[in-house]
């Protein structure tokens, strides 16, 4: 099961106001250096079927997973340390589990996570982690599940700001009409991930049906 570490530091401002229908509307504004803590971040790089992936950690938990040309990839990497010898245990575990995921041998991740974001974002990210492997949800469905049925745009914004892609499966959120819509790592990668999971889930189901009871 994925666990989020509680972190009160926020990388984004939140502006809340009640709309005409009494629905809480949330506008997420880009973070500035004023709100970013200068801490050491360890990272590893690994080649995957969707290209180079960078996984970051504070030493105890996974803090990020970014793909090449990732839309919201951190710009300031002055405090990043390349874990060349793979000394950070959680990064070794993440690398192993990701390799298993891409090989079709893992459908759930079991890693400590410490995603930095606003309270609203964390609510959305926790719900993303509940979307089963091989399935999808729409932004509207996520909004209804968290009790804000008219907050699809806020859900979409939080989904796009998810710093731990794949492990927190923001790629499983699609448009109400079934369209893939935006993805920080690119639509092509989102399409690959969904096709990969559908194939593995279908194969697993077929094997389950064929296994003697």
Secondary structure per residue as TSV (DSSP state, phi and psi in degrees):
chain	resnum	aa	ss	phi	psi
A	1	X	-	360.0	139.9
A	2	X	-	-81.0	131.4
A	3	X	E	-119.2	131.6
A	4	X	E	-96.3	130.1
A	5	X	-	-74.8	141.3
A	6	X	-	-76.8	126.5
A	7	X	-	-138.4	116.4
A	8	X	-	-83.9	-12.2
A	9	X	-	-66.8	136.9
A	10	X	-	-120.7	133.1
A	11	X	S	-88.7	-12.6
A	12	X	S	-126.2	149.5
A	13	X	E	-80.8	152.2
A	14	X	E	-120.1	131.3
A	15	X	E	-116.1	114.6
A	16	X	E	-109.9	139.1
A	17	X	E	-154.5	147.4
A	18	X	E	-86.7	128.7
A	19	X	-	-78.2	-174.3
A	20	X	T	-61.6	-26.7
A	21	X	T	-100.5	12.8
A	22	X	S	74.2	20.1
A	23	X	-	-98.3	133.9
A	24	X	E	-67.3	120.1
A	25	X	E	-106.3	136.3
A	26	X	E	-123.4	127.9
A	27	X	E	-112.7	123.9
A	28	X	E	-101.8	121.2
A	29	X	E	-102.7	148.4
A	30	X	-	-57.7	145.6
A	31	X	-	-71.6	155.2
A	32	X	-	-122.0	165.5
A	33	X	G	-59.4	-24.6
A	34	X	G	-61.2	-28.0
A	35	X	G	-106.7	10.0
A	36	X	-	-107.2	121.5
A	37	X	-	-77.9	138.0
A	38	X	-	-88.2	89.6
A	39	X	-	-124.5	157.2
A	40	X	-	-73.1	132.8
A	41	X	E	-122.6	125.7
A	42	X	E	-91.2	148.0
A	43	X	E	-147.4	155.6
A	44	X	E	-128.8	160.3
A	45	X	E	-121.5	142.8
A	46	X	E	-146.1	142.3
A	47	X	E	-82.8	136.3
A	48	X	E	-136.2	172.5
A	49	X	T	-62.1	-16.8
A	50	X	T	-107.3	17.9
A	51	X	E	103.9	-169.5
A	52	X	E	-69.7	133.9
A	53	X	E	-121.9	136.6
A	54	X	E	-112.8	126.3
A	55	X	E	-114.5	131.2
A	56	X	E	-115.4	158.4
A	57	X	E	-152.4	151.9
A	58	X	S	-89.6	5.1
A	59	X	S	106.8	-22.2
A	60	X	S	-118.7	-30.4
A	61	X	S	-142.0	161.7
A	62	X	E	-76.2	130.1
A	63	X	E	-110.6	-15.5
A	64	X	E	-167.1	154.2
A	65	X	E	-142.4	117.4
A	66	X	E	-126.5	143.6
A	67	X	E	-102.5	169.3
A	68	X	T	-61.6	140.2
A	69	X	T	59.2	30.4
A	70	X	-	-66.0	132.5
A	71	X	T	-60.1	-42.1
A	72	X	T	-113.3	34.7
A	73	X	-	-66.5	136.9
A	74	X	-	-56.0	137.6
A	75	X	S	-88.8	-43.5
A	76	X	-	-84.1	108.6
A	77	X	-	-116.6	25.5
A	78	X	T	-62.5	-28.7
A	79	X	T	-104.6	15.1
A	80	X	E	-86.7	139.5
A	81	X	E	-122.9	123.5
A	82	X	E	-75.1	117.4
A	83	X	-	-82.8	68.9
A	84	X	T	-60.9	-39.2
A	85	X	T	-86.6	1.9
A	86	X	-	53.9	54.6
A	87	X	-	-85.8	-19.7
A	88	X	-	-84.4	115.5
A	89	X	H	-58.1	-42.2
A	90	X	H	-67.7	-30.6
A	91	X	H	-72.8	-36.3
A	92	X	H	-62.9	-42.7
A	93	X	H	-65.0	-40.8
A	94	X	H	-63.4	-42.7
A	95	X	H	-61.6	-44.4
A	96	X	H	-63.6	-46.8
A	97	X	H	-68.0	-35.2
A	98	X	H	-67.3	-40.1
A	99	X	H	-60.9	-41.4
A	100	X	H	-66.0	-39.4
A	101	X	H	-60.9	-49.3
A	102	X	H	-69.0	-22.9
A	103	X	T	-84.5	-2.2
A	104	X	T	78.8	18.6
A	105	X	-	-104.8	-3.5
A	106	X	-	-138.4	133.2
A	107	X	S	-115.7	-7.4
A	108	X	S	-139.1	147.1
A	109	X	-	-103.0	146.3
A	110	X	-	-128.0	80.5
A	111	X	-	-139.2	145.5
A	112	X	E	-74.8	134.2
A	113	X	E	-122.3	145.9
A	114	X	-	-136.8	76.9
A	115	X	-	-84.1	125.3
A	116	X	-	-90.3	125.7
A	117	X	-	-175.8	-176.4
A	118	X	-	-77.5	167.0
A	119	X	H	-59.9	-41.1
A	120	X	H	-64.0	-44.2
A	121	X	H	-60.0	-43.6
A	122	X	H	-64.5	-34.9
A	123	X	H	-61.5	-44.6
A	124	X	H	-66.1	-45.3
A	125	X	H	-62.9	-37.9
A	126	X	H	-63.6	-38.4
A	127	X	H	-70.4	-33.8
A	128	X	H	-58.7	-37.1
A	129	X	T	-68.3	-13.2
A	130	X	T	-91.8	-5.4
A	131	X	S	-73.8	119.9
A	132	X	-	-62.4	150.0
A	133	X	T	-56.8	134.5
A	134	X	T	84.1	0.7
A	135	X	-	-119.6	167.4
A	136	X	-	-133.0	161.7
A	137	X	E	-136.4	153.2
A	138	X	E	-90.4	164.0
A	139	X	H	-60.0	-39.8
A	140	X	H	-63.4	-38.9
A	141	X	H	-64.6	-42.7
A	142	X	H	-63.3	-41.5
A	143	X	H	-60.3	-41.4
A	144	X	H	-68.8	-38.7
A	145	X	H	-63.3	-38.2
A	146	X	T	-86.0	5.3
A	147	X	T	84.8	16.1
A	148	X	-	-127.9	72.1
A	149	X	T	-59.3	-21.0
A	150	X	T	-106.1	17.7
A	151	X	-	-106.5	35.5
A	152	X	H	-58.6	-38.2
A	153	X	H	-66.2	-40.7
A	154	X	H	-64.5	-38.2
A	155	X	H	-63.7	-43.5
A	156	X	H	-62.4	-40.2
A	157	X	H	-65.8	-45.1
A	158	X	H	-64.8	-39.8
A	159	X	H	-60.4	-42.6
A	160	X	H	-69.2	-22.0
A	161	X	T	-95.2	4.5
A	162	X	-	-57.9	118.3
A	163	X	S	-83.3	-11.2
A	164	X	B	-118.3	69.8
A	165	X	T	-58.4	157.7
A	166	X	T	69.8	-59.4
A	167	X	T	-63.1	-45.4
A	168	X	S	-99.3	102.0
A	169	X	-	-75.3	70.2
A	170	X	G	-66.2	-18.4
A	171	X	G	-69.0	-13.8
A	172	X	G	-86.7	3.4
A	173	X	E	-101.2	126.2
A	174	X	E	-128.6	174.4
A	175	X	-	-72.7	161.8
A	176	X	T	-60.9	-27.4
A	177	X	T	-91.3	7.2
A	178	X	S	90.9	-2.3
A	179	X	-	-71.3	151.0
A	180	X	-	-73.2	-27.2
A	181	X	-	52.9	-160.0
A	182	X	-	-75.9	158.3
A	183	X	-	-157.1	130.2
A	184	X	T	-55.8	-31.2
A	185	X	T	-90.8	-1.1
A	186	X	-	105.6	143.2
A	187	X	H	-60.5	-37.7
A	188	X	H	-61.3	-40.0
A	189	X	H	-70.0	-39.1
A	190	X	H	-61.0	-43.3
A	191	X	H	-62.2	-41.7
A	192	X	H	-64.3	-46.0
A	193	X	H	-61.5	-44.2
A	194	X	H	-67.0	-40.1
A	195	X	H	-66.5	-40.2
A	196	X	H	-60.7	-48.0
A	197	X	H	-67.6	-38.6
A	198	X	H	-63.3	-40.2
A	199	X	H	-66.5	-46.9
A	200	X	H	-65.7	-42.9
A	201	X	H	-63.5	-38.8
A	202	X	H	-67.4	-40.4
A	203	X	H	-65.6	-41.9
A	204	X	H	-63.3	-39.9
A	205	X	H	-65.5	-41.4
A	206	X	H	-64.3	-43.0
A	207	X	H	-64.2	-36.9
A	208	X	H	-63.8	-37.5
A	209	X	H	-71.0	-28.6
A	210	X	H	-90.0	-12.8
A	211	X	S	-73.6	125.6
A	212	X	-	-61.0	139.7
A	213	X	-	-99.5	360.0
